[in-house]
Amino acid sequence: MKMGFLGNGKLARVLGAAFQRAGHEVRFGARDPSSPSATTDHPAIEAGAKVCAIDNAAAFGDVVVLAINPWTEIEGVLRSFRHRLEGKVLVDPSNDIDFSSRPVLASSERSLGQRVQQWAPSARVVKTLNFIPTNLMVDPTAQGIVPAMMWVAGDDANAKRVTSDLLRDLGWSEVIDLGGIERSRFQESIGLIVSRVVTDLLRAAH
Ligand SMILES: NC(=O)c1ccc[n+]([C@@H]2O[C@H](COP(=O)([O-])OP(=O)(O)OC[C@H]3O[C@@H](n4cnc5c(N)ncnc54)[C@H](OP(=O)(O)O)[C@@H]3O)[C@@H](O)[C@H]2O)c1
């Protein structure tokens, strides 16, 4: 399958390398694809993936992965490139956590997944993977996650099937369909709990 990443940071590199290993064709969308840092420490590039402009990565992918950080930049990026996302599966692993003091969800109203769907209305958004660190996203059983169970939420049944197959390629043997995109908030709340635990552990260690 052709996969495009919006972003070329940590999550894109780890997930992209795993998808490339699984036999998918991967393009990473970077703001400055000609910069040396866009291709260094990038295992997927060594395996044949390419870095290109964000516009090209969005156009390339049948499945597009949202890999933008901070979350406050997501709306602008989606509004700029949403014309490239029509009908495409848009995998959303993002979190809207405010880390300025103890982590909290930045919006108390709608889930970020719902807002992503609103900002890219012609895409078929599927929320998943947002609540675990990138190194655990790939090859979960080797990382000790048993059972390897992951959740998806989204309004399009076929997009969730495509995403579930991709998750199985990463080693998630059981994929649970939580329902519509509004159920993203459940996964985002788990992401908040994980962030708080990690933050508290790091503070306790210092
Ligand atoms: N890292 C994790 O363990 C983890 C776990 C779960 C979920 N996530 C989610 O995954 C997403 C990506 O996280 P990450 O760790 O990969 O972040 P990251 O390493 O900081 O990478 C962020 C990427 O976003 C790009 N970016 C930022 N603002 C942009 C803009 N205005 N236009 C275009 N590109 C822009 C950056 O481009 P430049 O390189 O040009 O700055 C970079 O490629 C986030 O939503 C995060 O919540 C991450």
The ligand as an ORCA input file, in Angstrom:
! r2SCAN-3c Opt
* xyz 0 1
  N       6.579     10.479     19.933
  C       5.721      9.680     20.561
  O       6.128      8.793     21.371
  C       4.239      9.772     20.271
  C       3.371      8.848     20.901
  C       2.007      8.922     20.633
  C       1.519      9.903     19.790
  N       2.378     10.801     19.220
  C       1.814     11.848     18.362
  O       2.466     11.808     17.106
  C       2.484     13.125     16.525
  C       3.902     13.425     16.061
  O       4.751     13.376     17.171
  P       6.337     13.256     17.012
  O       6.841     12.691     18.295
  O       6.695     12.596     15.750
  O       6.761     14.792     16.947
  P       8.127     15.417     16.396
  O       9.235     14.428     16.468
  O       8.284     16.701     17.110
  O       7.819     15.696     14.847
  C       6.831     16.616     14.500
  C       6.800     16.857     13.016
  O       5.801     17.863     12.786
  C       6.319     18.774     11.814
  N       5.671     20.074     11.920
  C       5.443     20.826     13.022
  N       4.787     21.956     12.707
  C       4.597     21.920     11.361
  C       3.984     22.803     10.435
  N       3.415     23.955     10.810
  N       3.974     22.451      9.128
  C       4.543     21.297      8.726
  N       5.149     20.414      9.553
  C       5.167     20.724     10.860
  C       7.815     18.847     12.156
  O       8.484     19.378     11.053
  P       9.958     19.982     11.191
  O      10.858     18.789     11.331
  O      10.122     20.727      9.907
  O       9.952     20.858     12.409
  C       8.110     17.375     12.417
  O       8.377     16.700     11.218
  C       1.975     14.071     17.623
  O       0.622     14.365     17.357
  C       2.082     13.262     18.895
  O       1.068     13.609     19.828
  C       3.733     10.765     19.443
*
